[in-house]
Amino acid sequence: MVLVTEEVIKQLQTLMDEIAEPLQKTYQNVHQGYRTETLVRFLKARDGSVSKAHKMLVDCLNWRIDNEIDQILAKPILPTDLYRAVRDTQLVGMSGYSRDGLPVVAVGVGLSTYDKASIHYYIQSHIQMNEYRDRVILPSASKKFGRYIGTCIKVLDMTGLKFSALNQIKLLTAISTIDDLNYPEKTETYYIVNAPYIFSACWKVVRPLLQERTKKKVQVLSGSGKDELLKIMDYASLPHFCKREGSGSSKHSRNGTNDNCFSLDHAFHQQLYDYIKQQAEALEAVAPSKEGSVHVTLPEPDPDDAKIAETIESEFQRIRKKNGICQSFHEIKINGD
């Protein structure tokens, strides 16, 4: 476990006080008034090294400037039908909050196909959800609960896991690397649910490659995980695929409302999309913008990440040869984000 002392934090803070004005501006969107907590995140991601954490944070700020990340919440994916297609094939949503106030993020790992839009739209959507979480959801939760809340819980649904997911290895690696480098230590715990045999087989070979702090964050639950998850959240906050055994990632409705947090019709995605459109209208009044996807520079994957990806692919190929049945685990390649 990385021990981050007050002295180390002060050293990093001194270095950050000296960064140029453009970096200071985007840094405000990163820390949201919680400077110390942000420094701790980056220090943990670099095992307490001040110099490495400083480089990581400055690189992150430059990435934000180069790719106009501060404006990404003012760039809606249009038309709405295209955004709906993205939501239907990139299954991510927010189902509620834990009893401690942490947002519950649901990910449909097995049934996400990423095949209805270009890679740029999926990356744009992913970053937008990250930024909305960090700039809107988490600050709101901190205010509501009267304490700093800077992480979320992720529930990963393995329903439908199959070999064709390996076709998305480039996209999934890019998303994972973006999170590693620019949104470190944002997940408190990963809960794996509805895990088939193929997941278990891959997990055995991937787990030893993960950093110790990451291993401690992962919990593989039995079945839909409902009983265990109800210990930390109310029933209303459970992702729809956890509410009944064998339900998978199908749609559910309750009292006339859409209970599928992956759907564009779900309250979370409606609020997110409305927020982005409102920000776009405000920006349009100042400077007209162009339609189209946001092209974010794709970072080179970390050597350790590349090794994990290769191990996953190799293991699935081995299983396919043995059983004729295979699948990809890469969507949940966890890097301690």
Salt bridges, closest charged atoms under 4 A:
ASP47 OD1 - ARG213 NH1 3.51
ASP59 OD2 - LYS55 NZ 2.69
GLU68 OE1 - LYS75 NZ 2.84
ASP70 OD1 - ARG64 NH2 2.95
GLU131 OE2 - ARG64 NH1 2.82
GLU131 OE1 - ARG135 NE 2.88
ASP134 OD1 - ARG133 NE 2.71
ASP134 OD1 - LYS186 NZ 3.53
ASP179 OD1 - HIS126 NE2 2.88
GLU185 OE2 - ARG213 NE 2.75
GLU185 OE1 - LYS217 NZ 3.07
GLU212 OE1 - LYS215 NZ 3.80
GLU228 OE2 - LYS231 NZ 3.06
ASP234 OD1 - ARG99 NE 3.04
ASP259 OD2 - LYS243 NZ 2.96
ASP259 OD1 - ARG254 NH1 3.18
ASP265 OD1 - ARG84 NH2 3.21
ASP274 OD1 - LYS277 NZ 3.91
ASP305 OD1 - LYS333 NZ 3.61
GLU315 OE2 - ARG318 NH2 2.69
ASP337 OD2 - LYS154 NZ 3.30
